[in-house]
Amino acid sequence: MARILITSAIPYINGIKHLGNLIGSQLPADLYARYLRGRGNEVMFLCATDEHGTPAELAAAKAGQPVADYCAQMYGVQAEIAQNFGLSFDHFGRSSSQQNHRLTQHFAGRLAEAGLIREVVEKQVYSNADGRFLPDRYIEGTCPNCGYERARGDQCENCTKQLDPTDLIEPRSAISGSTDLEVRETKHLYLRQSALSDQLDRWIDSKADWPVLTTSIAKKWLHDGDGLQDRGITRDLDWGIPVKKGDEDWPGMEGKVFYVWFDAPIEYIACAAEWAEANGKTDADWQRWWRTDKGADDVRYVQFMGKDNVPFHTLSFPATILGSGEPWKMVDHLKSFNYLNYDGGQFSTSQGRGVFMDQALEILPADYWRWWLLSHAPESSDSEFTWENFQQSVNKDLADVLGNFVSRITKFCRSKFGEAVPEGGAYGEQEAALIADLTAKVRAYEGHMEAMEVRKSAQELRAIWVAGNEYLQSAAPWATFKTDPEKAAAQVRLGLNLIRLYAVLSAPFIPFTSARMLDAMGVSDTAWPEDVAASLSALEPGHGFTVPEVLFAKITDDQREDWETRFSGTRD
């Protein structure tokens, strides 16, 4: 049994996330966590809400609430939606937790002791119209690198180039749209990332199995232009973690908070401490996942995120960990994803474009969305959600292949043998051939899942479903029954056992439907099919079952057209 620590990028608190956010980190992380648990491994799967910074302040102001109240409310909303999508976090935390306050201030103190933080009197953009300094991400303009007209002052979402606000062409306030901006002096703390550049480069070179997307983005930041730059870790804001060196005040930093990019990744660690407190555990219980001197030396740590988060997780957060000089667990594998686009454009939380997680669940159950998103995961390139493709995939894969198989075999058995596994004869050559084929396919499926190849895993799982349909069509127990009822009974017995097998194998993708299939078969045994032949004899003659309701209803043309119209605009 292995121990695997899994984190997915933590979502901003400023609203309900769209499907692009879901497939970019949380959902594939959940797929991997569920699979590993199914194989008997010890898994710690952590996520949280990212609650600090200007996005939270602005969203709270728009909602007419104090920012702390707004964050508490939205945390509850996001936690409920995550649960309804079947995201199996061991803990879903909050970056505003006291654990994260303490850890962030602790890391800042350690970095200061190591000489890796410097004070800088810098010039920052001040908006006269808004009466405040503007964080980099709340200055918008045209990217000087690619010409994208909605680039932010810290990074261009389109080309991922790191920017300063003064780099932007025709900058404006993202809050008010005002161009009445001026530059004023203010003092901030900078993390000396440049001093750790060579160490980070060697560390990244040691990760030979990382996706090309991940390493290429990291290397670009390390080597383009003047190389990795020092980066500010404080901001002139009210909402956030107060700047301290551990428990000590930081002279000259009164009234400032840590920049959200600095404290948010530390929440991955703090989240484990929150988990321990919530479950009556000790510090030793969470430290065995995060401290190599406390037992985490045998942990494999895997992160999931969209490509826009890669620079912070391959460089800035590792710089914090390495610079502390303490034995914290470093990420072993970082699985990054491209963007999922929406019907010819981009999903966007800030602009309300696309289908959002709560809206998706109002339309259809979670497994419909889980299957489509995972089977179309934007791994090697950007992918696109269209309603036509969604309809086709649901109807062909879920309704016609899996749902149809379960319905046909259970209804036929009920009509000819009753609602119990029939006795029948032994499996013959045709059944042996199917078992051999399925054994090869299950091993291939395991290989893809271990490698975190999401789309290939979905394709192999579908092929496993198809094999059962092809067997059923070829064996034709409804015809066999007329001449050889005992042989037909054996064919049906195999078909019913296939339902249990499919439920176990499909649980990482469609957990709610998997549970329904197991319930219909009257079993709670979810043992992984290490031996496929033995697994296909798990349901013995006489074992009772029920015919389940339709697993997946087909999406009609009228439904598709209605949804296309409903989601063609923007969310209020």
Protein Blocks (a to p, Z undefined) as FASTA:
>chain_A
ZZdddddddddfebcddfklmmmmmmmmmmmmmmmmmnopacdddddddfedjklmmmmm
mnopafklmmmmmmmmmmmmmmmnopacfbdcdfkbmklmmmmmmmmmmmmmnopaccdd
ddddddfklopacdfklcccddfklopakbcfkbcfklopacdfklpghiadfklopabd
cddddddddddfklmmmmmmmmmmmmmmbcfklmmmmmmmmmgojbjadddfbdcdfbdc
dddehjbccehigoiacdfklmmmmmmmmmmmmmmmmnopafklmmmmmmmknopmmpcc
dddddfklmmmmmmmmmmmmmmnopacdddfbdcddddddeehiacdfklopajdfklmm
mmpcfklmmmmmmmmccfkbccdddfklmmmmmmmmmmmmmmmmmmmmmmmmmmmnopad
cfblcddfklmmmmmmmmmmmmmmmmmmmnopaklmmmmmmmmmmmmmmmmmmnommlmm
mmmmmlmmmmmmmmmmmmmmmmmmmmmmmmmlmmmmmmmnopabfcdcfblmlmmmmpgg
hiacdddddfbacddfklmmmmmmmmmmccZZ
